[in-house]
């Protein structure tokens, strides 16, 4: 039986509640959103260096990308630290809930054509970003990846990022993408 026990966004678990938003006509073009949250429980903390990462890719000749169909892969890591798998039951002293056993990662961002890859914005055309785990399992935008067993110690979740062609005509230029991730513990 699988049930979601905690969801982690960028290193801390929380529930988001969005209150009503009112827009006044004399203040068009600006606004604010207030987020209120609450920390739940989490099996591991996310290492601060893993929470926000910038991966820069060196310039690549378009001809090389056309010939290969993809760029050489770059690895990145989400590092889980201070893992504690036992869970005291807050409603019953000296009792425990089932131990944490797995973590699941979901990468989210703008999907490219067909939703297979992550869209790359900018002036370059015909490109997308592909994220896979170390077993070669593709990540699709907003779709949870397979469960990963928790070891009870500090643990690294490694992924591969590649710039790939998306089947559309390619054009030179710059590219960029923002990808968020969510960790869920079971």
C-alpha positions in Angstrom: 0.0 0.0 0.0 1.4 3.4 -1.0 0.3 6.7 0.5 1.8 10.1 0.2 3.2 11.1 3.5 5.2 14.2 2.8 5.9 16.4 -0.2 9.1 18.5 -0.3 9.6 21.6 -2.6 13.1 22.8 -2.8 14.2 21.4 0.5 11.3 22.0 2.9 7.9 20.4 3.1 4.8 22.6 3.1 1.2 22.9 2.2 0.3 26.0 0.2 -3.0 27.8 0.6 -3.8 30.6 -1.8 -6.3 33.1 -0.5 -8.7 35.1 -2.6 -7.1 37.6 -5.0 -8.8 40.9 -5.7 -7.7 43.1 -8.6 -8.6 46.9 -8.6 -9.0 48.5 -12.0 -6.8 51.5 -11.0 -4.0 49.2 -10.1 -3.9 47.0 -13.2 -0.5 45.6 -14.2 0.6 44.9 -10.6 -0.5 42.6 -7.8 0.7 40.3 -5.1 0.1 36.8 -3.9 0.3 35.7 -0.3 1.4 32.2 0.5 0.8 30.6 3.8 2.2 27.2 4.7 3.0 24.7 7.3 5.9 22.3 7.6 4.9 18.7 7.6 7.3 15.9 8.3 10.1 14.7 6.1 12.4 11.7 6.1 15.5 13.7 4.9 16.7 17.2 4.5 17.8 18.5 1.1 21.4 19.7 1.1 21.4 23.5 0.4 23.6 23.1 -2.6 21.1 20.8 -4.2 18.0 23.0 -3.7 19.0 25.6 -6.3 21.3 24.6 -9.1 22.4 26.4 -12.3 23.8 24.1 -15.0 25.6 26.0 -17.8 26.3 24.3 -21.1 29.2 25.4 -23.2 28.5 26.7 -26.7 28.0 23.9 -29.2 28.2 24.1 -33.0 24.8 23.5 -34.5 26.3 21.1 -37.1 27.5 18.9 -34.3 24.1 18.9 -32.6 22.4 18.1 -35.9 24.8 15.1 -36.5 24.6 13.7 -33.0 21.0 14.6 -32.3 21.9 15.4 -28.7 24.6 17.1 -26.6 27.0 15.2 -24.3 25.2 14.5 -21.0 25.8 16.5 -17.8 25.1 15.0 -14.5 23.5 16.7 -11.5 22.7 15.5 -8.0 20.0 16.0 -5.4 21.7 15.2 -2.1 19.5 14.0 0.8 21.1 14.5 4.3 20.2 13.9 7.9 17.8 11.1 6.9 15.8 9.6 9.8 13.5 6.8 8.7 11.7 6.1 12.0 8.6 8.2 12.6 7.2 8.7 16.1 3.4 9.0 16.2 2.6 12.5 17.4 -0.9 11.4 18.6 0.3 8.4 20.7 3.4 8.7 22.9 5.9 5.9 22.7 4.2 4.6 19.4 5.6 4.7 15.9 4.2 5.1 12.4 5.6 2.9 9.6 9.1 3.8 8.7 9.9 5.9 5.6 10.9 3.6 2.9 11.0 5.5 -0.4 11.4 8.9 -2.1 9.9 9.8 -5.4 11.1 12.8 -7.5 9.0 14.8 -9.9 10.6 17.3 -12.2 8.3 20.0 -13.5 8.7 22.7 -16.1 7.2 23.8 -19.4 6.7 20.7 -21.6 8.1 20.5 -25.1 6.0 19.2 -28.0 4.3 16.0 -27.0 5.3 16.5 -23.4 8.2 14.1 -23.7 10.9 16.7 -22.8 11.3 20.0 -21.1 10.9 23.1 -23.4 14.0 25.3 -24.0 13.2 28.9 -24.4 15.3 31.6 -26.0 16.3 32.4 -29.6 17.5 28.9 -30.4 14.9 26.7 -32.1 14.4 22.9 -32.4 15.9 22.1 -28.9 14.6 20.6 -25.7 16.0 19.3 -22.4 15.9 15.7 -21.5 16.3 14.5 -17.9 16.9 10.8 -17.0 17.9 9.0 -13.9 21.0 6.8 -13.8 19.1 3.8 -15.0 18.1 5.7 -18.2 14.4 6.3 -17.1 13.2 9.5 -18.7 11.5 12.2 -16.6 8.5 13.8 -18.2 7.3 17.2 -17.0 5.0 16.9 -14.0 5.1 13.0 -14.1 6.5 11.3 -10.9 9.5 9.1 -11.5 9.9 5.6 -10.0 10.3 5.2 -6.3 13.8 5.1 -5.0 14.5 3.2 -1.8 15.8 5.2 1.2 19.0 4.0 2.8 18.7 5.7 6.1 21.9 7.6 5.6 23.0 10.6 3.5 22.0 9.7 -0.1 22.6 11.1 -3.5 20.0 11.0 -6.3 21.9 11.4 -9.6 20.3 12.5 -12.8 21.5 13.3 -16.4 20.6 16.4 -18.3 21.0 16.5 -22.1 20.1 19.1 -24.8 18.3 17.2 -27.5 16.6 17.9 -30.8 12.8 18.0 -30.6 12.1 17.1 -34.2 11.5 20.7 -35.3 13.9 22.6 -37.6 17.0 23.9 -35.6 18.1 27.5 -35.5 21.1 28.9 -33.8 20.7 31.1 -30.7 20.7 31.1 -27.0 18.5 28.8 -24.9 17.4 28.5 -21.3 14.9 26.5 -19.2 13.8 26.4 -15.6 12.9 23.0 -14.0 11.5 22.6 -10.5 11.6 19.4 -8.6 9.4 17.9 -5.8 10.4 15.1 -3.4 7.7 12.9 -1.9 8.4 10.4 0.9 6.5 7.1 1.4 
